[in-house]
């Protein structure tokens, strides 16, 4: 009976979905809400390939679309921020829905004319999203794209080229389309291929299937064809034995079986005769090499593969600065959606800048600026919703707290009320108190980083600024008092039993008074007067981190980039040593009002854990950050190299790892595929055909940083051939990134086309495709070879640190703390610093934009063995 019900239900469900698809493709008129302006009435429809939502009219023309695979969530009702701005409107909630999409989780907020239309779109979109998120469906789509690239990538282009809409392309339309695709072929050659592909009764034009044949004629890959011939003894196909030899000799795969090669032939060979003979022709070989199996990125690194049971201070942690902002630091909008975006992008440390708000509700915004304000409660609810959708490793809330005590109490209530067991660490077991817990141990937990209250705080206090990011630009020497007289220093010992043990120690110490810092702290003992407030500290136990002058393994120091640059100039090895004991967060200078990002590589070189970047600002620095953390499944935690976690290491030395062999990377840049015109091209697709060249850059230790480039290929963006070898020598591959950039050469300069940055340890050996980030089809075809070399290697880039020293600059409070943190012993008297003056200007360090990146210690090749020369 149950089986019959299920069988009856399935056709009905399929029928309902089909009706949804049909209605969506027919189109619906809906109101699009935007800001505080009146809604815009637009016609929305699903395209014929069911791959994107489009609308018209729009000034964006063909770019007015949202791809299905960019959609994160579809929400019914009036739940988005935009709908909240229309709170006084009479929109029926049943007619309202929001589509969250894109890298920055933007919302498209729509109002349909009736509830049925809204439900149709919600049902249809959720069905399409479920299909795309399914692993089998993804593999199927990938195979389809590999085998029939025009069907997926150029279907829409074909339709746009069909000016009269008759489903056929004339020779003139084909020529225009080839120019758009960056193909520069002699007109006579195009005519010959056109005539050969035109096989139906309708002579003089190409139907879509015929154009696919035409495309295959012009896109046969010379490089791949030569590889196939070399391994098949000049046959037009590769048999199973040829495939085994190719996999083992070139791709460095161990234990390749005939059964594995049979699967490759079955999956990628389109020719029925070749399938029958179990051989791989040029089309099948091309399909295989363009599939994920031929990508340069190591497949094991798409998931978490590192040891996640070590203390937190042994990891780099993906971190965001001023997470709530969508743009610059002065005028931009604050949005809770940004927390959803960065958390789903793999970030594990987000910043919450808290201020007193109206009606006793704490708010989040950038203080003393014109940035908009959002509620602290909404931020915490968003963090609760999205913190663990991608992975379960702990999230750190870096709270910059400017609230008065009553609103701090409100913050504590919201943290407990919303996050609940996520901040309850009573079940966490720790064998050793002085050792930080591991990411594995803290799965599913939210940690809070902030400053502690002074031990002598009055229980009725109302005022107090406890911000974490007090920059050296804001501090005055008059606010800093250094007292070396013996005083009572309180320190708290977190326990896991649900209570807090307080311990007092009397001895010689340093007392630093800067501003009046207050925060929910483990330091206040009167829990009865502050019960709800201090309950937060009790629940968070050992994971309430603080910044203070007296260092413990539980401390997190949060320092401005300028201060850390000065420390690296003075004592880089000691900074590495500090990072072996405790967590350190580096955040951008206050002068970066445009939300620009500093180069994170020098800080990673020194082992700094949380290098906070502005995730809202796309560009080179954020691309380096993505490449670095993608090495461990993009989980936001990356194990530092062993030499950074234990023992002496100085990243600025010419030979940072004496006695260890160097690594030689030989990259042969063979060809490019379907490279587009630059995005900022004045004439767009109608502009000139590009003249591309490839630049490869090594980003790692200063001694390793360098770049090389290929020659320029004129008038060919479709399949340019370079066939040039670039050779690099690296001292420390574990923290190196390799950045591939494609440029269009121009008589007056060069235009950026695209890039792909990848950690050295994540590169696969052999013949590989490097797909440009954010582009479906554009790629570079390369050969990767890695060799160990011995002997002293000279400075590869001529990089050096230039220090401009001047005398007479007294230590600010932040600088004093930084020097204290670098002191070799914790209990050493600090009186020696009283007369010391800082002898470096704030600009004393200038590092190359190519400063290196630490990466995991995995081997750069999947299996051991010599790489091909």
N, C-alpha and C positions, 0 to 999 in steps of 0.2 A: 504494500500500500504506500509506504514511504517512498519507494523507488518510483512508483507511478506519479506521485505528487511532484517529486523533483523533476522528472522528465517532462511533466506538463508545465512546470514553472519555467524551465530553461527557455523553451521557444517563446513564451510570453515575455520574458525578460529581454531576450534578444530583439524581439519585435519592438518593445518599448524603446530600447536603445537606438534601434534603426530609425524610429520615428523622431527621436531627439536629433540624430545626425542630419536627417533630411530637413527638419525645421531649421536647424542652425545653418545649414548650407544655403537654404532658401533666403534666410536673413530675417532680422527683426529690428524694428525701429525702437531705440531706447534712448534715455537721457543720460548723458555722461556728466558727472559732477566734477568740478575742477575748482579748487580753492574756495574763495568766498563769492565768486562770480555766479551768475545765473547758469544753470545747467545747459549743456549743449545737446541738441537732438541730433543723433547720428544713426546711420544704418549699419548694423553690425552683422557679420556673417562669417561662417567657417569656410576656409578655402577648399578647393576641390581635392587636395591631397590630405585634408584633415590634419594639417600640420601647424596652422596658425589662425588666429582670429584677426580679421581685418575690419576696417570701418571707413566710411566715406560720408560726406566730404571731409577732406583733411588737407592742410597745407603741407603735411609730410608726404602726401601722395603714396607711392608704393611702400614707404617706410612706416606707414601707419598700420602697424601690426604687432601682435604679441604671439610668439611661438608657443606651442603647447608645452614643449619641454622646458620652457623658462618659467612656467607657472608653479608657484610653491603651494598655494592654498586657494580654495574658493570658499568664501564665508557667506552664509545667508544673513539677511537682516542688516540693520544699520549699526555696524560694529566698528567701522574704520574711523580714523581721525577726520576724514573729509565729511563723513555723515554727521559727526558730532558738531561740525561747524554749521550744518543745516538743521540744528536741533529744533528750530521753530517751524520747520517745514511740515507739511501734512503728507509726506510720502508714506504710503502703506508699507510697513516692514516686510510684508510678504512679496512685495515687488522689488525689494532692494537686495543687492548682493555685491560683493567686492571680490576682485581677482588680484591676488598678491603675486607679483612676477618680477623677474629680472634680478640682476646682481645685488641691487640695493633694496630689494623687496618693496617696490613701489606698488601702490594700489590703484586699480582701475575700478571706479565706483559707478555702478549702473543702476538705473531705475527703469523697469519695464512697465508696459501699460497695464498688465494684469499678472496675477500670481502664477498662472499656469506657464506663461512665457519664461518667467524667472526660474521656475522649477525645471523647465526643459533645459535651459542653459546650464544650470547648476549640475543636473544629472549628467548631461552630455560631457561637460568639461571634466567632471570627476571620473567618468568612464575613460576618457582619453588619457587623463593623467595616470590612472591606474595601469593602463596598457604600456605607457612609456616607462613607468617605474619598474615594471616587471622585468626581471633579468633575461628571461627567454625572449621577450619582445625586443629588448635592447639588442640582443645578439642577432635577432632576425633582421632588425632595421640596419644593423651594421653590415650584415652580409649583403643585404639588398643594395646599400649604398656602394659597397665595394664592387659588386658585380654589375650594377646598372647605375653608374654615377649620375647620368642625365636624369633618370627618373626622379631622383631625390633632390639633386642640387640644381639642375638646370630645367626642371619642369616648368617652374614659374618664369624663368628667363626665356624659354621657348615660347610661352604664351605671350609674353611682352613683345617678343620679336615678331610675332604673327600680327602684323598691323591691321589686316582686314578681318582677322578672326575666323578664317576659313579652315583652320587646323592644318595648314600647309605653309611651308616657307619657300619663297622664291630664291633665286640665286642672289639677288640684291639684299634680301632680308638676311640670308645666311652670312653674307660678307659683313653686314652691319653687326650681326651677332658675334662673329669672330673677332671683330675689333673690340667689342665690349668685353670679350673673354681674354683679351690681351694676346690674341693669336695673329701673327704677321706672316702669312703665307703668300707666295706669288699667286696672282689671280688665275693664271693658267693651271696651276696645281690644284687650286680650289675647284675650278671647273671640271677637271678630270675626276676628282673624288666625288663631286656632286653627281656627275653623270653615272658613275659606277654605283652609287648608293641609290639612285632613282630607278627602282625596279618595278614599280606598279604601273597601272594603266594611265595614271595621271602624270604624264611626262612634263618635266619643266619645274616641278616643285617636290619638296620632301615632306612626307608626313612625319609625325613624331618618331615612329619606329625607324623610318629610313634615316632620319637625322641621327639617331643613336648609332646606326651603322656607319654613317659618315664620320661621326665623332670618333668612333673606335679606330677608323683608318688613320686619322691624323694624330691620334694620341698614343700609338704604340711606343712603348718606352725603350729607347735604344739601349740605355744602361742595363735594364733588366734583361733585355734580349741577349746581350753579350754575356751576362752572368749565366743565363740558362744554357747558352751554347758551350761555354767553357766547362760546365759540369755534365753536359749530356753528350760529349764527343761530337759536337756540331749537329746533333739531331734537333728537330723542331719541337721536342718535348723532353721532359725529364721523367725517367721511370723511378720506381721506388728506391732502387739502389743509389741513383743519382741524388735523390732527395736526402737520403740518409747522409751521404758524404757532404752535401751542402750544409746541412744542419750542424754536423759535427765540426767540419773544418772552418766554416765561415761564422756561423751563428754561435759557436762555442757551446752547443747543447750536448749534454752527456746522456748516454743511455737511450738514444733515439732508436725506436723500433720500427719495423715495417708496418705494424698495425697503426702506429701514430701517423705515419706517412699516408696510409690508406684513408684515414680520417680527413687529412688535408685535401687529398684529391676529391673525396666525396663532397666535401663542404665547399670547395672553391672552384672546381673545374666546371665551366658552363657547357663545354662541348660534349655531346652524348657519345660520340665515337671515342673520345679520349677517356671518358668515364668507363666505357665498356672495356677498354684496354688497360685501365688503371694507370694512366700517365697524366702528367700535368703539362698542358700547353702554355703558351705565352700569356693568354688571357687568364688562365687559372693561376699561373705563377704571379701575375700582376695583382690579381684579387687577393692572394695570400699575403703578399708583401705590403699591400695597403690596408690590411686588416689590423686589429690590435696586436696580433702576433708579430707584426713587423714594426711596431712602434718602438721608439728609442727608450721609452720609460719602462723600467723593470716592473713586471706585473705584480710581483710579490709586494711591492711598495705601495700598491693601491690600498692595502689593508695594514692594520697595525701589526708589525712584525718584530719590534724591539722589546727588550726587557722592560716591563713597566712596574717592576717591584722595587726599584731603587728610590732613595729619598728624593723629594721634590727638587732639591738644589742640584741634582744631577741632570736636570732637563732644561732645555730651552722651552719657553711657554709662549704661544702666540698671544699677543697682547694688543689692545686697542687703546687709543688716547682720545679723550672727549668723545666717547662712543655715540652720544646722542646727536651730534651735529651732522648735518647733511652737506655743509659747505665750509665757508671760512669761519674764523673765530670771532668775528665782530657782528655780522648781520644775518647769518644763515639761520635756517629753520632747525629747531630741535624736534626729533621724532622718535617715538618709541619703536618704530619699525626698524630703526638702525640697529637696535639690540638683536632683533630677530635675524637681520642680515648677517651681522658679524658672527653671531653664535653658529649659524648654519654654515658660514664660510670657514669654520674651524677655529675661530678665536676662543680662547679659554680664560682670558683676563679682560674684563670690561670695566670702564670707568663710569662712576656715577657722581656728578658734581652737584651737591645738595645745598639748597638755600632755603631760608624761611619763605613760606608762601602765605597767601591769604587764607582766612578761615582755619588757621591752624594746620594747614596741609603743606608738608614740605614739597618743594618743587625742584626740578632739575633743569639747569641751563648754565651758560657760561657767564659768570658774574661780571657786573660792571660793563656789560656790552648790550647790544640790541638784539641778541639772539632770542628766539621765542622760548617759551617755558612749557614744560610738560610736568605732570604729576609724578612724584616719586613712587606712589603706589602703582601707577600704570607701568612704570619701568620694571618694578619687581614682578608684577604679573606677567609681563612679556618675557622676562628672564626665566620665570618658572615654567612658562609654556614651551620655550625654545631651547633651553639650556642643554637638554639631552636628547634632542631629536636626531642628531647625527652620530653622537657617540656619548658614552657614559662617563668619560673622564672629568674630574672636578672642574668647576667654574669658579674663578676668583672675582669677587666684586671689589674693585679698588675704589673705596669711598673717599671722595674729597669733600669733607664735611664742614660747611660754613653755618650750620643751623644753631639756633639757641637750644638750650637743654630741653624745653618742652617739646619742640618739634623733633629733637633727637629721640625722645621717648616714642613719639609717633612713628618714626622710622623703625625703631626696634620692634614695635608692635606689628607693623606691616611685614617685616622680615620673618617674624615668627608665624604670623597668621597665614601668609601666602606660601612661604617656602616649606613650612612645617618640618617633616622629617628630613628634608634636604639639608637643614642646618643642625640636625640633631646627630652628634657624633658619639653618643653614649655607647654605641655598639662597636666603635672603632677600637681595635686592639693595637697597642704599641708596646713592643718589647723593651725599647730603650727611649727614655724620656727626651734625651737631648738630640734625638735623631728625628728629622722631619719624616712624616708618613709618605707613602708612595702614591702615585696616581692610581695604581690598582686598588690600594686599600681605601682610597677616597672616592671610588666610583659612585656617581649619582649624588655627590655632595656639593653644596655651594659654600665656598669659604669667603670670609669677609676680611679685607685688609683695611686697617685704619689706624689712627693714633689713639693712645690711651690717655685717660684723664690723670691729672696729678693726684697723688695720694692724699693731699690735704684739701681736696675740693669740698666746698660747702654743699651739703645735701639740698639746700634751697637755691642754689645758683641758677641764674636764668641765662646769663650771657656766656659766650665762649666760642672762639673760632678754632676748629680742629682740622683745618685743611691739611692735606698731605703734600700738596705741591706748592710750597712756599719757595719761590725762585730767588736766586741771588740778586736778580734785578730789583725785587721788591723789598729786600731786607736792608736795614740800616745798621751800620756798625754800632750806633748808640743803643739799639735794641738787644745787643748781644753782650751778655755778661758771663765771664768765665771764672768760676770759683773753684779753687783747688784745695780749699780747706776740707778736712774730713767732715762728711755729712752722712745722714741716714739715706740709704738708697734702697728702694723697695723693688722687689722683683717677684713676679708671680709664676707659679709652677702649674701649668694646666694638668688636669687629671681627667681620666676617662670615666670616672664613676658618677658623673653628673654634678659634681661639686667642684669648687675652686680652692686650692690650697694656697695660702698667702705666706710668703717667707720674707723676713727682713734681714738685711745684712748690713753690718756697720763696718766701715773701713775707709781707706783713702780712695777717693773717687773724684770725678769731675762733674760739676753741676752746671748745666747749660740752661740759661733762661733766654728764650727768644720771645715769642708771643705767648699769649695765654691760651694754651692748647687744652681743649676739652673734647672728650669722646666717650662713647660707651666703652668702658674699660674694665679690665680685670683688677684694676688697682683700687677701686673704691670698695670699702668693706661694709658700708651700711646698706645691705641689700634690702632691709625692711623699708627704708625710706625711698628706695629707688627700685622697688621690686620688679615692676614690668620692664624697667630700663636695663637692669643688670641681668635679668633672666636671659637676655640675648647672649651675653658673654658666657653664662653658664652652659647654655645649650651648644654654643659654638666650640666651647672647650679649647683644645689646643689650636684650633684653626682660626682664632681671631689673631691676626698678625698686626704688629705695630712697628713704627719707626721710632727709635730712641737712641740716645748716645751710647748707652751701655749695651754691648752686643751679645746676643744669644742666637742659637740656631733657629729660634722661632721668629727672629726679626726679619722684616723686609725693609730694606732701604730704598727710598724712592728719590732719585737724583735727576736733575736737569742734564740735558745732553752736554752743555758747556762744562759743567763740573766734571762729568765723567771723562770728557776729552782731556781736561787738565790732569786728572788722575792718571789716565793712560800715558800722557806725556811724561809724567814724573816717575810713576812706579807701575808699569804694566804688569809685571810678574806678581806684585803684591795684590793687584786688583783681581787677577786670576785666582790667587789664593783665597781672597775674601769670598769670591763666588763659589768656592768649594765648601764654605762653611754655612752660608746663609743666602737667602734670595735677594736679588737686586733688580729694581725696576728703573729703566731709563725712559724719560719722557721728553717730548720736543720742547725747544726753547720757546719762551713767551713771545719772542720776536716773529715767530712763524704765524702771523695773523692770517695768512692765506691758506692755512692748514697744509702747507707743504710738509714733506717728510724728509728727515735726515737719512743718510746712508746707514742702514742697520749693521752692515758687515763688520766695521771695526769693533762694535760692541759685542757682537757674537764672537769675534776672535778672542776677546778677553773673557768670554764665558758668562756675560751678562744674561740673566735668565729671561726677564720680561722686557723686551725692547718694544715699547709702545709706539705704534704708528697710527696715523690718521687714515682709517679704512675708507673714508669717503673720498679720498684723493687718489685716483688711479694714476699709475705711472710706474716708472722704473723701480722705485723702492718697494712698492707694494707687490710688484711682480717678483722681486727677489724674495720677499717674505713668503709668497705663495709657493714658490719653487722649493724653498727650504723646508717648509712644514708638510709639503706633499710627500716627502720621503718616508713618512711613517703613517700612511693612511689618512693624512690631513686631520689627525685627531687633536692637534693643538699642543702635543707634547713630543719633544724630540730629544732623545738621549744624547748628551754631549760626549765627545770623544774621551776616552779613558784618561789621556794626558791632561785634560782640562779638569777632571774630577779628582785627580790625585797626583801629588808631586809637583815639581817645579815646571812651569811652562811660561815662556815669554814670546808672545806672538810677533814682536817687532824685530827679533833677531834674524840675521841672514841665514842661519842654520838652526831653526827652532827645535828640530828633532835630531840632534847629533847622533851619528852612528846608524841611523836608519836610511834605507835606500830611497832614492827619489823615484818618481813615477813619470813616465813619458806617455803623453797622449798624442796619438796620430789620428787626425780627422781628415778623411778625404771627402771633400764637398763635391758630390758628383753632379747633381742636377736639381732643378726646382720644378714644382708642379702647380699649375693654376694659381700663380701669384697675382693678386689683385692690384689695381691701381691704388695709389695712396689715398687715404680717407679724405685728406684735405685738398685733393686735386680740384682745381678751379672748374674744370669742365666735367668732373665726375667720370662716368663710364665713357663719355665721348672724348676724353682727353687722349693725349698721345700714348702709344704703347710704351711700357716701361723699359728701362735699361737697368736690370737688377744686378746687384752684387751682394755677397754674404759676408758679414763680419762676425767673427767668433771671439768672445771675450771670456777670460778666466777671472773669476771673482773669488778671492780667498784671502790667504795671508798676504801682506804687502809684498813679500818676496815672490809670490806666485802670480800677482795680478799683471795681466798683459792682454793685448788684443791683436788679431791679425785679420786680414780680409782677402777675398778672392778678387780676380779681375772682373771687369764689367762686361756683361753680355748685352749687346745692343738689340733693341726692338724685339724682345721676346720675354713675355711674362708667363706664357703658357707652359713651355717646357725648356727653359734655358739650361745649357750644359756648361759646367765649369771644370769638373774633373781636376781639381787642385787639392794638394795635401798641405795641411797646416799642422805644425808640430809644436807641442807645449811641454814644458817641464814643470812638475809640481812637487813641492816639498811635503804638503799635507793635504791629501785628497779628501779626508773625512769632512772638511769644512768648506770645500771648494764648490762653487757653482759654475756651470758652463752656460753661457748666454749666446744664443744664435739670433742674429738680427739681419733682416733683409731690408736693403735700401734701394731706392730708385735714384740712379745717378742723373744729375742735371748739370748743365753747363754753369749754373750759378749756385750750385750746392747739391744737397742730397735730401730726398724725402723718405721718411720712415714708412715702411710697408707693414712690417709685423715682426714679432719676436716669439721665442720660446726659451725659457730659462729652466734648467734642470740641474739637480744636484749631481755632482760627479758620481757619487756612489749609487745613483739610481739609473745610470746609463747602461744600456745593454750593448754588448760587443757585436761586431759584424755589420751587415748591411741593414740599415734602419731608416725609417721615415721620421723626420722631425716636423710634426704638425704645428703650425703657427697658432699661438693662443688666440682663441676667440674666432677662428676661421675653420669652417668645416673641411674644406678640401685643400687649401693652400699648404704646401709642405716642401721640405728640402730632403733630398735623398743623400744619405751619407754612409761612409764606412768608418766604424770605430775600432781602433786597436789600442790596447794598453800594455805597456812594457815596464818592468822594473829596471832601473839603472843605478849604478853605483858611482861613487866619486863626487868631488865637490862641484857644485853647479853655481855659476855666477848669478848675480842679481839680474832677474829677467826683465825688470821694468825700469830700473833706475830710480824706483821710488825711495824717498828718504823723508824723514821727519825734520821739519825746520822749526826751531824754537826761537822765538823772539822774547828775550827775557828783559824785564825791567824790574827795578827794586822799588820798594816803598808801597806795595799794595798789601794792606792788612787783610787777614782772613775774615770773610763773612761767616755767618753762623753755618750755612750749608757747607762752605769750604772747610771750616774747622771740623765739622762732623765727618766729612769725607776723609780728611787726613787722619782723624781718629780711627775710622773704620779700617784704614790701611795699616795701622800700627800692628806689628807682628804679634804682640801679646796683649791679652785682654786686660790684665791687671796692672800693666805698666803705668807708672805715673805720667800724667800728661803735662807736667809743668814745663817740659822742654818745648812745648808748642807755644808757650806764652810769648816768647820773644821771636818766634819764627815768622817770617814774612813770606808771602807767596811771591815767587819770582817769575811767574809766567802771565802773560796777558791772556784775556779770554779767548783770543784767536791764535793761541800759540800752536795749536795743532791743525794742520791741513792735511787731510788724507785724500787719496784719490777717490773719485766717485766709484771706483771699482774695488773698494775695500772688500775683503773676502768674507765668506760665510761658513760657519761650522755646519757640518752635516753628520749623519750617523756613521758609525764605524763599520757598516756593512761593506762587503767587497764590491768593487765596481763591475764585476762580471759575474754572470749567474753560476758559472762553474769554473773551477780552476783549470789552468792550462795556458800555454803560450798564445798570445794574441797574434793574428796575422800581421805581417809587416806591410 
